[in-house]
Amino acid sequence: MDESNLEYAGFWIRTWATIIDTFLIIAITFPVLIFIYGWAYFDLKEDVAGPADFIITWIFPAVAVIWFWTSRQATPGKMALSIRVLDAKSGKSLSVAQSLGRYLAYFISGLPLGLGLLWVAFDRKKQGWHDKLAGTVVVRSGRSGRKAVEFSN
């Protein structure tokens, strides 16, 4: 990706990337959960069916996303759409701590009826609250004439 030709990735491309990632996580975790707990897993009233459920549905996705952000600058959904998550100041890859903060900030962004996630559609740099809290931007190669990305280095 040409670093001099980057623009901020907007709401809809980021939404599609999230949909792709969600389907991938479901395709990986549901067969394992069904193998361990059977089809009755989907009828359970508890939030967490047991330790394996907690690890598979909460820990595994967090570790996977953080690993992808730090090593590949993108989750598979973002890679499929040629968008990347970068440090907003330097334009470099995220640290593990920054990635963990961004991941946890997703929960804050989603709390007030998803307003922090919808913020991407209205923000000048297309940052959601999770991006602002973690100091990140999501970028793609410039194609549409949108605002070019500027890093302060």
N, C-alpha and C positions, 0 to 999 in steps of 0.2 A: 504494500500500500504506500503510495507516494505521500510522504510526510508533509510536503508543501501544498498538497491539494486536498486537505481534510476539511470536512464540514461536520457540524453537530448532527447526530442522528436523531430524527424526529420521533414523535409519539407512535405513529403507526408501524414503522419498521421495527421499533423496539417491542411493540405489542406482538407482532408476528414472531419475533425471536423468542419471546416468552412462551408463546403457544407451542412452538417447536420444542423448547426445553421441557415444558410441562408434559407433552406427549412422550418424550424420551424417558423422563423420570417415571411416568406411569408404566411404560413398557418394561422398564427394568424392575421396578419395585413390586408391582402387583403380582407377577408370577411367583416371586419369592414369598410374599405375604400369603398367597393362596396355598403354596406348598407347606408353609409352616402352620398356618391357622385354619386352612380349608376355606371353602366358600362362605362359611358362617362368619368369617371375619367382617364381611360387609353388613352383617346384621347386628353387630355388637353395639351396645349403647355407651360403652366406655370410650374416652378420648384416646387412650392408649391400651392396646390389648395385652401388652407385656413388654419385656425388655427388648426382644427382637423387633417388635413393632416400632418402638421408640428409636432404635438404632437405624432401622431401614427407612422410616418415614421422616425422621428429623435429622439425625446425625449424618447419614450417608449423603443426602442431597446437599447439606451445608458444606461438608468436606469436598465433595465433587465440584461444586460451584466455586469455592475458594481456590481449589487447585487449578481449575480452568482459567480463572481470572489472573492468577499469578504466573502461570506457565504459558498460557496461550493468548492472554489478553481478551478472551471471549469464551462464552459457553458455546456448546455445539449450535444452538439456535442462532446466536450472533455470528458465529463463523459461517454458517450457511448463507447468511445475508450480508456477509462482508462488513460487519461492524465490530468495533473493539471498544473496550473499557480502558481508559488511561487515567493517569494522575493528571488532575486539572492544571497544576502548575508546571510540571516538567514535561508532560507528554510521554512519560515512561510507564513501564508496567507497574501495577499496584504491588505494594508490599502485602505480606500475609496479614499484618495488623489492619491495614487499610481495607483489605478485602473482607476481613471479619467484621469490621465496623460497617462497611457498606451492606453486607448481608443482614446484619442485625437491624440496620436502619430501614430495611424494607418493611419490617414489622411496624415501625413508627410511621412510615409513609402510608401504609395501608389502613391505619387505625381510624382516622377521621373520614370514613366513607371513601377511602382510596384517594383522597385529595392530593396527598403527597406524590402519588403515582401519576395522577392526571396533570400534575404541575408541569410535567415534561412538555405537554402540548402548548403551554403558554409562556414558558420561560425563554429568555433570549438565547441562552446557551443550551436549551433543551435538557436542563437538569431537573430530575425529580428531587424530592427532599433527601432521599438516600444518597444521591450524588452530591448534594450540597454538604450534607453531614460528613461524608467520607472524603470530600475533595476530589471527586472524579468527574469525568465527562465521557460520553459515549459518542464515538465518531465513525465516519465512513468517508470513502473517497468522494470528493466533491463532484456532484453531477447536476445539482438542481439550481445552483446559484444562491444557495442559502449562505448565511453568515459563515465565513471561514474561521477555523479554529485558531486561537492565539494562545500560546503557552508563554508563561513569564520566565521560565528557565532561571 
